[in-house]
Amino acid sequence: MPEPAADEVRITVAAARVCLSDLHLIDGSLSMSDGNAWNLGLACKLTVDMLSRVAC
């Protein structure tokens, strides 16, 4: 895997789940075109794998 750039970190995703709003987006009953900000995939287990030399 490449090392992160000066303003980046590398993360490892250990687990992720689909929440109900994700399913509503898939089935079309919820739209992202209503002007609201959406955060999808909120349930994740992440580990910072590597910091760039500059970020340290």
N, CA, C and O atoms as CSV, one atom per row, in Angstrom:
chain,resi,resn,atom,element,x,y,z
A,1,MET,N,N,0.838,-1.187,0.000
A,1,MET,CA,C,0.000,0.000,0.000
A,1,MET,C,C,0.878,1.244,0.000
A,1,MET,O,O,1.933,1.263,0.634
A,2,PRO,N,N,0.449,2.271,-0.702
A,2,PRO,CA,C,1.254,3.497,-0.741
A,2,PRO,C,C,1.214,4.234,0.598
A,2,PRO,O,O,0.241,4.147,1.347
A,3,GLU,N,N,2.295,4.961,0.877
A,3,GLU,CA,C,2.317,5.797,2.071
A,3,GLU,C,C,1.444,7.021,1.833
A,3,GLU,O,O,1.345,7.495,0.701
A,4,PRO,N,N,0.802,7.546,2.890
A,4,PRO,CA,C,-0.045,8.728,2.720
A,4,PRO,C,C,0.778,9.968,2.376
A,4,PRO,O,O,1.941,10.091,2.760
A,5,ALA,N,N,0.148,10.876,1.648
A,5,ALA,CA,C,0.791,12.150,1.316
A,5,ALA,C,C,0.880,13.009,2.579
A,5,ALA,O,O,0.412,12.606,3.644
A,6,ALA,N,N,1.474,14.174,2.455
A,6,ALA,CA,C,1.734,15.040,3.604
A,6,ALA,C,C,0.474,15.421,4.380
A,6,ALA,O,O,0.537,15.613,5.594
A,7,ASP,N,N,-0.649,15.532,3.710
A,7,ASP,CA,C,-1.881,15.951,4.386
A,7,ASP,C,C,-2.888,14.810,4.514
A,7,ASP,O,O,-4.088,15.065,4.614
A,8,GLU,N,N,-2.428,13.562,4.515
A,8,GLU,CA,C,-3.309,12.402,4.526
A,8,GLU,C,C,-2.956,11.434,5.653
A,8,GLU,O,O,-1.849,11.449,6.191
A,9,VAL,N,N,-3.925,10.598,5.988
A,9,VAL,CA,C,-3.689,9.443,6.848
A,9,VAL,C,C,-4.224,8.226,6.118
A,9,VAL,O,O,-5.097,8.341,5.258
A,10,ARG,N,N,-3.702,7.068,6.462
A,10,ARG,CA,C,-4.234,5.832,5.893
A,10,ARG,C,C,-5.014,5.123,6.986
A,10,ARG,O,O,-4.530,4.975,8.108
A,11,ILE,N,N,-6.224,4.685,6.657
A,11,ILE,CA,C,-7.061,4.005,7.634
A,11,ILE,C,C,-7.364,2.584,7.169
A,11,ILE,O,O,-7.331,2.287,5.975
A,12,THR,N,N,-7.653,1.728,8.117
A,12,THR,CA,C,-8.095,0.375,7.847
A,12,THR,C,C,-9.525,0.247,8.334
A,12,THR,O,O,-9.819,0.578,9.482
A,13,VAL,N,N,-10.416,-0.228,7.480
A,13,VAL,CA,C,-11.809,-0.444,7.858
A,13,VAL,C,C,-11.930,-1.884,8.347
A,13,VAL,O,O,-11.756,-2.826,7.574
A,14,ALA,N,N,-12.228,-2.047,9.634
A,14,ALA,CA,C,-12.359,-3.381,10.210
A,14,ALA,C,C,-13.772,-3.914,10.033
A,14,ALA,O,O,-13.970,-5.115,9.849
A,15,ALA,N,N,-14.756,-3.019,10.088
A,15,ALA,CA,C,-16.149,-3.434,9.948
A,15,ALA,C,C,-16.983,-2.232,9.546
A,15,ALA,O,O,-16.656,-1.095,9.884
A,16,ALA,N,N,-18.053,-2.490,8.828
A,16,ALA,CA,C,-18.995,-1.439,8.446
A,16,ALA,C,C,-20.374,-2.073,8.324
A,16,ALA,O,O,-20.496,-3.258,8.012
A,17,ARG,N,N,-21.405,-1.283,8.569
A,17,ARG,CA,C,-22.753,-1.811,8.421
A,17,ARG,C,C,-23.598,-0.842,7.624
A,17,ARG,O,O,-23.277,0.341,7.518
A,18,VAL,N,N,-24.662,-1.347,7.074
A,18,VAL,CA,C,-25.620,-0.532,6.336
A,18,VAL,C,C,-26.716,-0.119,7.305
A,18,VAL,O,O,-27.272,-0.960,8.011
A,19,CYS,N,N,-27.031,1.176,7.343
A,19,CYS,CA,C,-28.111,1.622,8.216
A,19,CYS,C,C,-29.389,1.793,7.398
A,19,CYS,O,O,-29.358,1.699,6.171
A,20,LEU,N,N,-30.501,2.041,8.067
A,20,LEU,CA,C,-31.801,2.108,7.411
A,20,LEU,C,C,-31.863,3.230,6.374
A,20,LEU,O,O,-32.480,3.059,5.323
A,21,SER,N,N,-31.238,4.368,6.653
A,21,SER,CA,C,-31.262,5.453,5.667
A,21,SER,C,C,-30.517,5.055,4.392
A,21,SER,O,O,-30.906,5.469,3.300
A,22,ASP,N,N,-29.456,4.262,4.514
A,22,ASP,CA,C,-28.761,3.743,3.331
A,22,ASP,C,C,-29.709,2.895,2.488
A,22,ASP,O,O,-29.737,3.020,1.264
A,23,LEU,N,N,-30.484,2.035,3.143
A,23,LEU,CA,C,-31.437,1.181,2.422
A,23,LEU,C,C,-32.531,2.008,1.749
A,23,LEU,O,O,-32.960,1.683,0.642
A,24,HIS,N,N,-32.987,3.081,2.416
A,24,HIS,CA,C,-33.999,3.945,1.806
A,24,HIS,C,C,-33.457,4.658,0.569
A,24,HIS,O,O,-34.196,4.885,-0.389
A,25,LEU,N,N,-32.175,5.012,0.586
A,25,LEU,CA,C,-31.568,5.613,-0.605
A,25,LEU,C,C,-31.518,4.598,-1.740
A,25,LEU,O,O,-31.755,4.945,-2.897
A,26,ILE,N,N,-31.209,3.346,-1.412
A,26,ILE,CA,C,-31.133,2.300,-2.436
A,26,ILE,C,C,-32.497,2.024,-3.046
A,26,ILE,O,O,-32.617,1.876,-4.262
A,27,ASP,N,N,-33.547,1.953,-2.193
A,27,ASP,CA,C,-34.877,1.624,-2.725
A,27,ASP,C,C,-35.601,2.835,-3.310
A,27,ASP,O,O,-36.696,2.692,-3.853
A,28,GLY,N,N,-35.002,4.029,-3.206
A,28,GLY,CA,C,-35.574,5.220,-3.823
A,28,GLY,C,C,-36.582,5.965,-2.975
A,28,GLY,O,O,-37.124,6.972,-3.431
A,29,SER,N,N,-36.859,5.514,-1.759
A,29,SER,CA,C,-37.835,6.198,-0.911
A,29,SER,C,C,-37.244,7.420,-0.198
A,29,SER,O,O,-37.977,8.179,0.436
A,30,LEU,N,N,-35.946,7.609,-0.298
A,30,LEU,CA,C,-35.267,8.771,0.269
A,30,LEU,C,C,-34.385,9.356,-0.823
A,30,LEU,O,O,-33.682,8.625,-1.521
A,31,SER,N,N,-34.424,10.669,-0.967
A,31,SER,CA,C,-33.674,11.319,-2.035
A,31,SER,C,C,-32.572,12.192,-1.458
A,31,SER,O,O,-32.755,12.830,-0.421
A,32,MET,N,N,-31.433,12.220,-2.127
A,32,MET,CA,C,-30.339,13.101,-1.720
A,32,MET,C,C,-30.435,14.459,-2.412
A,32,MET,O,O,-29.578,15.318,-2.204
A,33,SER,N,N,-31.462,14.663,-3.226
A,33,SER,CA,C,-31.580,15.912,-3.979
A,33,SER,C,C,-32.434,16.951,-3.256
A,33,SER,O,O,-32.864,17.924,-3.875
A,34,ASP,N,N,-32.691,16.766,-1.959
A,34,ASP,CA,C,-33.529,17.706,-1.220
A,34,ASP,C,C,-32.746,18.856,-0.595
A,34,ASP,O,O,-33.326,19.677,0.115
A,35,GLY,N,N,-31.445,18.929,-0.845
A,35,GLY,CA,C,-30.626,20.025,-0.333
A,35,GLY,C,C,-30.020,19.753,1.032
A,35,GLY,O,O,-29.252,20.578,1.527
A,36,ASN,N,N,-30.340,18.622,1.661
A,36,ASN,CA,C,-29.765,18.271,2.957
A,36,ASN,C,C,-28.398,17.625,2.775
A,36,ASN,O,O,-28.110,17.015,1.745
A,37,ALA,N,N,-27.567,17.776,3.797
A,37,ALA,CA,C,-26.267,17.090,3.800
A,37,ALA,C,C,-26.487,15.679,4.341
A,37,ALA,O,O,-27.232,15.487,5.301
A,38,TRP,N,N,-25.842,14.703,3.726
A,38,TRP,CA,C,-26.003,13.310,4.134
A,38,TRP,C,C,-24.661,12.721,4.531
A,38,TRP,O,O,-23.651,12.944,3.862
A,39,ASN,N,N,-24.656,11.970,5.618
A,39,ASN,CA,C,-23.479,11.213,6.054
A,39,ASN,C,C,-23.848,9.745,6.014
A,39,ASN,O,O,-24.576,9.257,6.879
A,40,LEU,N,N,-23.355,9.049,5.025
A,40,LEU,CA,C,-23.669,7.640,4.880
A,40,LEU,C,C,-22.580,6.783,5.515
A,40,LEU,O,O,-21.434,7.212,5.646
A,41,GLY,N,N,-22.947,5.582,5.901
A,41,GLY,CA,C,-21.973,4.663,6.478
A,41,GLY,C,C,-21.453,5.125,7.819
A,41,GLY,O,O,-20.251,5.071,8.075
A,42,LEU,N,N,-22.354,5.580,8.680
A,42,LEU,CA,C,-21.937,6.128,9.971
A,42,LEU,C,C,-21.408,5.060,10.929
A,42,LEU,O,O,-20.654,5.382,11.847
A,43,ALA,N,N,-21.780,3.826,10.735
A,43,ALA,CA,C,-21.378,2.763,11.655
A,43,ALA,C,C,-20.189,2.005,11.093
A,43,ALA,O,O,-20.352,1.004,10.395
A,44,CYS,N,N,-18.996,2.486,11.399
A,44,CYS,CA,C,-17.772,1.860,10.908
A,44,CYS,C,C,-16.784,1.738,12.055
A,44,CYS,O,O,-16.773,2.561,12.971
A,45,LYS,N,N,-15.966,0.718,11.998
A,45,LYS,CA,C,-14.849,0.593,12.930
A,45,LYS,C,C,-13.579,0.839,12.132
A,45,LYS,O,O,-13.203,0.033,11.280
A,46,LEU,N,N,-12.921,1.957,12.413
A,46,LEU,CA,C,-11.736,2.372,11.668
A,46,LEU,C,C,-10.522,2.397,12.578
A,46,LEU,O,O,-10.632,2.670,13.773
A,47,THR,N,N,-9.387,2.117,12.013
A,47,THR,CA,C,-8.113,2.220,12.716
A,47,THR,C,C,-7.180,3.058,11.855
A,47,THR,O,O,-7.040,2.814,10.657
A,48,VAL,N,N,-6.539,4.052,12.477
A,48,VAL,CA,C,-5.533,4.824,11.743
A,48,VAL,C,C,-4.331,3.911,11.559
A,48,VAL,O,O,-3.689,3.495,12.524
A,49,ASP,N,N,-4.047,3.614,10.318
A,49,ASP,CA,C,-3.000,2.667,9.974
A,49,ASP,C,C,-1.640,3.349,9.868
A,49,ASP,O,O,-0.626,2.778,10.271
A,50,MET,N,N,-1.612,4.571,9.328
A,50,MET,CA,C,-0.351,5.261,9.145
A,50,MET,C,C,-0.604,6.759,9.003
A,50,MET,O,O,-1.519,7.181,8.295
A,51,LEU,N,N,0.213,7.554,9.683
A,51,LEU,CA,C,0.206,9.004,9.525
A,51,LEU,C,C,1.356,9.387,8.606
A,51,LEU,O,O,2.390,8.720,8.565
A,52,SER,N,N,1.157,10.473,7.870
A,52,SER,CA,C,2.281,10.939,7.051
A,52,SER,C,C,3.343,11.523,7.954
A,52,SER,O,O,3.067,11.851,9.108
A,53,ARG,N,N,4.533,11.655,7.453
A,53,ARG,CA,C,5.617,12.211,8.245
A,53,ARG,C,C,5.325,13.653,8.653
A,53,ARG,O,O,5.665,14.063,9.763
A,54,VAL,N,N,4.706,14.414,7.779
A,54,VAL,CA,C,4.405,15.819,8.083
A,54,VAL,C,C,3.269,15.913,9.103
A,54,VAL,O,O,3.283,16.808,9.948
A,55,ALA,N,N,2.288,15.011,9.044
A,55,ALA,CA,C,1.144,15.050,9.967
A,55,ALA,C,C,1.554,14.696,11.385
A,55,ALA,O,O,0.874,15.079,12.337
A,56,CYS,N,N,2.656,13.970,11.543
A,56,CYS,CA,C,3.097,13.574,12.892
A,56,CYS,C,C,3.609,14.780,13.576
A,56,CYS,O,O,4.038,14.701,14.727
